[in-house]
């Protein structure tokens, strides 16, 4: 296995570098191990990402247990839901490129040997995966998890119900008090928007395309399984480093065909098209709109998911998640 971090920490000329690592609490034994970057998009801009620093610690625990040294860093994430409807939305798609670029720069600058990427919102998922493809070092992606549905009068809600309620209020169909009730109950905790919107779409794709562990897309953000999944992701990343598997070994044309199949089967976001095209470009795979149409014609839509359907990601999780769809 290639250990790039040795370029940074071995030899007498690197004594100052080791001194700086020791300032952060690392020992000679820690420095002697492979360095695994653990990147997350945690911030207080959105519930999709607010819990990610805690999950990063679980990934670091997994890396340490597997015999490597984790090095945590973070990058930006724009909330499409909060940026929507005003000048801020012009920053959304640009943020995907900034995320990919910033992860690339951190890994290249510090010569990390492998990468765990944790992301939770629309542009942070593809941005993180694009960086993995570009860097082509052993990498495992893990989703921060979906939000639980809000409950009001025994009805499941997502943030889209709030948008629709605004229209109902403007049309005089509901009162301001009813709008406030929906607003107060739609988003109960941390996690990405609950329907098959862009985040859950890209999480499903991450699993299908092979960058994430099986069964990792559907468990909610605040489910106990989420922490175990992230821990296992840290261990898996070290294992990929040991056996030398890189994103280029995973992101084949056939893997992208599988991803497009999943996109159609779950009725995923149309943003999945532009993100898969960007990811394929990073991976050096020629993917066209014709491939999407060819696969669409032969793939049944089998998941009745919001916003067009009736169910949320938590509902899919209860029946087996993405592995169930794969069957």
N, C-alpha and C positions, 0 to 999 in steps of 0.2 A: 504494500500500500504506500502511496505517496504521502509524505508528511511535510507539507509546506512550512508548517510552523517552526520546524527545526532551523529554517533559515533565519528566524528571528531570535531564537533563544540559545543556540549552541555556539560554543567557542568563546575564547577570551574577549574577542571584539564585541560580543553581545552581553558582556557583563552589565553595562548600563540598562539594557533592555530588561534583563532579569531583575535588576534592582527595582525598576518601576513596577514589574509584576509583584514583587515582594511587598511593595508599598500597599498593594491591594489585598494582601493576605495570603498570596500563594507561597507554597514551600518549594524546595528543590524537587520534591517528589511530584508535586502538581505540574511544575514546569516541564518535567521529563515526559509527561503524557501528551498525546495528541490534543490539540485545542479544537473544540467544537463551538462554532458560533451559535448562539441561541437568540434569534431575532424575534421581536414582537412589535405589534403596532398599538400597544396600549396607550390610551389617553383618556381625558375627560371630555372629549368632544362628542362622544356617542356611546350609548349603552352597548353597542356591538363590541367595543374594545376596552371598556373600563376595567374589566376583570383580567385582562391578559397578563399584566405583571405577575399576578399570583400564579397563573398557569405556567408562566415561564420558569418559575421556581421548581415546579414539578418536572418540567423537561430537563432542567439542570440536574435535578436529583437522579433522573434516569441516566443521563450522560455520565454522571459521577459513578453510579452503580456499575455501569458497563466498562469503567476503567479509563475514561478520558476526562479532560478538564473543560468544563463549560465556561463560555465567556458571553455574558448577556449584553445585548444592545437593543435599542429601539429605533423605530423610524416613524414617520408621520402617517396619518390616516385621515382622510376627509369623510365626513358623514354625508352621504347623498341625501338622506332624509332631512337633515337640518340645513344643508346647503341649498335644498330645492326651493324653487319659486322666487329666487332673488339673485343678485349679482354673484353670490358665492358658488353657484352651480358651474360657473365657467372654470372653476378650479378643480372640478371633480376628476375628469379623465386625465388631466395633466398630472394629478397626484399619483396615478398608477405608474407613470414613467419615473417620477421622483422616487417612489418607493423602490422600484427595481434598481434604479441608479444608486440610491443610497446604500442598499444592501450590498450591491456589487462593490462599492467603494470601501465599505467597512471590512468586508471579507478580504479583498485584495490588499488593503493597507496593512492588515494585521496577520495576513497569511493563515487564516483559519483553515483547518483541514477538512471540515465538513460543516453542514449547516442544518439546524432545525429552524423552521419558519412557522410562526404562529400568527394568524391573522383572523379578523372577525368581521370586516365590512366589505362593501361592494368592490372597491378598487384595490383594497389591500390584499385580497386573495390572489387575483391574477398578477398583481405587481410582485408579490413574494415568489410566486411560481416562475414568473419570467426571470427573476434574478437567479433562481436555481438553475434554470436552463442555460442562462448566459454564462454563469460561473462554471458549470459542469463539474462540481465537486459533489461527493456523496451528500445527499440532501433528503430530508423528509419533511413534508408539509403537514401541519395539523390545524384544524379549524377551531376557533374559539367556542363555537357552539351557538345554537339558536336560542332565542328568547322563548319563554313559555307563553302560551296564548293568554291574553286577558280574558276574564270571565265577567259578563254582565247579563243578568237575567237568564242564566244558564246558556248563554250564547258565547262562543269563542270569538275573540277579537284579535286583530292585528292592527298595526299602525295605519294600514290602508283603510280600515273601517273609520278611522278618524278623518282621513281625507274625504271619504264619502259622506261622512256626517256633516262636514263643513258645507258640502254641496246641498245636502238636505236642509240644513239650517238656512242657507241663502235662498232656497226655494220655498221657504216657509213650511216645510214638512215636519220639522222638529223644533222644539224650543231651545233657548240658550242653556237651560238647565239640563236638558237631555244631551246636548252636545258636550257639556262639561262632564257629565257622567261617563260618556264614552272616552273622552280625553283622559280622565283620571284612572280608567281601568284597562286601557288598551295595552299598555306596556308595563308589566308588573316587575320586571327585574332585568338583570344583565343578559346580553345575548343579541344576536342579529335578528332582523325582522323575520317573523315566524313563517310566512308563506314561502312559496317557491320563487322568491325574488332573487336578485343577483347573488347575494352572499350564499344562500342555501344552494343555488344552482352551481356556483363555482366550487362549493364544498363537495357536492355530489360528484362533480367532474374530477376533483382532485383525487377522490377515491377510485373512480373508474379508470382514470388515466394512469394510475399507479404511483403517484407522488405521495399519497397518504395511506395510512394503514387501513385495512378492511374494517368496516364498521365504525369509522371515526367521524363520519359526516353528520349523522342524525342525532346523537345524544345531546340534549339541551345543555346550555352553558352552565347551569347551576345543578346539573345532575352529578352524582358522585362518580359516575363512570367517566365523565369528562376528564377529571384529574388523572385517573388511571390511564386513559388513552394518551394523554400528553406525556405522562411518565414513560409509557411504553414507546412513544415516539422518540424520546431521548435515547433510550436503549437501542432502538432500531437504527438510529442514525450512526451510532458507533459501530454497529454490526455491518452496515453498508460500507463504512470506511475500511473495516478489517478485510472484507471480501472484495472490495474494489468496484462496487457497483455505483455508477454515476447516472445522472439524469439522461444522458445521451443513450444509455443502455435501456432506458425505460420509455422515453418519449419517441417511440417509433410512429410511423404512419398509421399502423394498425391500432396503436394506443389512442391516437386522435380519432380514429373511426369509432372506437369504443366510447370515447367521450361524447362525440356527436350523437351516438345512439342513446346514451343516458340523457343528454339534453332534450331529445325528443320524447323519450319514454316518460319523463317526469313533467313535461310541459314547462321546461325551464325558461328563464329570462332570455329574451332576444339579445341581451348584452353578452350572453355566452358565446355568440358568434364572433363578435369583435374581439373578445378576450382570447378565444381559442386561436383566432388568426394571429394575434400578437404573440401568443405563446409558441405557436408553431414556427413563427418567424425566428424567435430566439433559439428554438431547437434545431433550426436548419431543415425543417420539414415543409415541403410544398403542399399547402392546403388551400383550396379554393371554395368559393360559394357553391360550385357544382358538387363538391363532395358533401356539403350540407344538404343540398336538395336530393342527391342520390340516396343518402341514408334516411332522410325524412320520409321519402316515399315508401320505404319498406319497414319503418319502425312504428309500431302502435303506440299511441298515447295512453298509458295505463294508470297514471297517477292523477287523481282528482284533487289537485292542490290549489290553494289560494295563490294569486288573486282571482284567477278565472274559475276555480273550483271551490270545494267546500272544506278542505283539510289543510292542516299546518304541518311543519316538519316534525313536531312532536308526535303527531298522529302516525306519520310514516315510521318514526322510531319505534313506536309501540308494536308494529307488526314485523319488524326486522330490519328497517332502514334500507340503505343502498344495496347490501348483499341480497335482500329480498327482491329488489327490482332486477338485479343482475340475473336471477334465476329465470 
